[in-house]
Each structure stands twice: as structure tokens, then as C-alpha cells.
Amino acid sequence: MRKKRKVSNAPRFVQLYHWEMETPAYQHLSCYGRALIMEFRRLYNGHNNGEIYMSVRQAARLLNCHKDTAAKYLVEVEAKGWIRQTSRGSFSQKTYKTAST
């Protein structure tokens, strides 16, 4: 029997711990890299860890920058160990589009 999830009426929030901000991996990130971490945290709903989708174009829209800039900082955040790509997205005009997970 499955447990029912407790539904809260409290507003959602994004949390970043002090100990995370004190790590070299965070301190050596650019401003865009830090902003991306917050956007990834915003997409996490408490139950979708490992299934957070973000394309380069979506990251560019969230960061208000060019898609090439967003791609550069997605690589930076992954290189510092903040995210890990579990499946690669693809784009084809004849089939369908999927974002990287």
C-alpha cells in the first residue's frame, strides 16, 4: 500500500546552505553558474531528483542570455560537480525533441 504524500499549503522556496556556499566548488563558480544552481533547485519539487530536465534553450531563457552562453555555464556547473547528466537530450526536425536530464 502506498503512502499518501503530505500536501502543504506553504509557499515553495529554494534553499542554499551556508556550508555549500563555503565550498571551493561554489566559490569558484561564475555568477551564471551560481544562478543556474538556483534554477535547478527551483525545478526540484521534492520528488523528482534525477528527473530534472533542462535544455540549453530553457537555461538561456531562465538566465536571460544567449544559448551559447547558457551551454558554457551548464558545462561549468557539471564540471564542478553540482549536476550530473543522466540522459542526453536530442533535437531532430523529423522526430521529437527531448531535453537532457
C-alpha positions in Angstrom: 0.0 0.0 0.0 1.4 3.4 -1.0 1.7 6.2 1.5 -0.1 9.4 0.7 2.1 12.4 0.3 1.5 15.2 2.7 0.3 18.2 0.7 1.4 21.6 2.2 -0.2 24.9 1.5 3.0 26.7 2.4 4.7 28.6 -0.4 7.7 26.8 -2.1 11.2 28.1 -1.6 14.7 27.5 -2.7 17.4 26.8 -0.1 21.1 27.1 -0.3 23.1 26.1 2.8 26.0 28.1 4.2 28.2 25.1 4.1 27.5 24.7 0.4 28.4 28.3 -0.2 31.7 27.9 1.6 32.9 25.1 -0.6 35.6 25.8 -3.3 33.2 24.3 -5.9 30.7 27.1 -5.2 33.2 29.9 -4.6 34.9 29.3 -8.0 31.7 29.4 -9.9 30.8 32.4 -12.1 27.6 34.4 -11.5 25.8 32.5 -14.2 26.9 29.2 -12.7 25.5 30.2 -9.3 22.3 31.4 -10.9 22.0 28.0 -12.7 22.3 26.2 -9.4 19.4 28.2 -8.1 17.3 27.5 -11.2 18.0 23.7 -10.9 16.9 23.9 -7.2 13.8 25.7 -8.2 12.9 22.8 -10.6 13.2 20.3 -7.8 9.9 19.6 -6.3 10.9 17.1 -3.5 10.1 14.0 -5.6 11.8 14.4 -8.9 15.5 14.0 -8.1 17.3 12.5 -11.1 14.5 13.6 -13.4 15.1 17.3 -13.7 15.0 18.4 -17.3 16.8 21.5 -18.6 17.7 22.2 -22.2 20.2 24.8 -23.3 17.4 27.0 -24.6 15.5 26.7 -21.4 18.6 27.6 -19.4 19.2 30.6 -21.7 15.6 31.8 -21.2 15.9 31.4 -17.4 19.3 33.2 -17.3 18.3 35.8 -19.8 21.3 35.2 -22.0 22.3 33.6 -25.4 22.1 29.8 -25.8 25.9 29.6 -26.3 26.5 31.3 -23.0 24.0 29.0 -21.3 25.7 26.0 -22.7 29.1 27.2 -21.5 27.8 27.6 -17.9 25.9 24.3 -17.9 29.2 22.6 -18.7 30.8 24.7 -15.9 28.2 23.6 -13.3 28.6 20.0 -14.3 32.4 20.2 -14.2 32.3 21.5 -10.6 30.1 18.5 -9.6 26.8 20.4 -8.9 24.8 18.4 -11.5 25.2 15.2 -13.4 23.7 14.4 -16.8 21.9 11.1 -16.7 20.5 11.2 -20.3 21.4 13.3 -23.2 18.8 15.3 -25.0 18.3 15.4 -28.7 16.7 17.6 -31.4 15.5 16.4 -34.7 13.1 18.1 -37.1 11.7 14.7 -38.1 11.3 13.1 -34.7 10.8 14.7 -31.3 12.8 16.9 -29.1 14.0 15.9 -25.6 15.9 17.9 -23.1 18.8 16.5 -21.2 18.1 15.0 -17.8 
